[in-house]
Amino acid sequence: MSSPERDELKRLVDELPEEQVPQALADVRRHLHPVRERTWPPAFFGSVEGDSTSIGARAEELLSEGFGR
């Protein structure tokens, strides 16, 4: 699914003069974070013991302790 902003960006890119494409591409690349830098699973996976019911019952307590940061 495409957002109106993404559609506009695509339209604007198509309107760029060819000589401006390399600079625009470099600018866009600076805003991207390669997926390979993200580790999976996140470090906090498996850091809480219990089943989903007991973890759900303690959600407020876990979040207040900084779970997931």
Helices and strands as residue ranges (DSSP letters): H 4-15, G 18-20, H 21-30, G 35-37, H 52-57, H 59-64
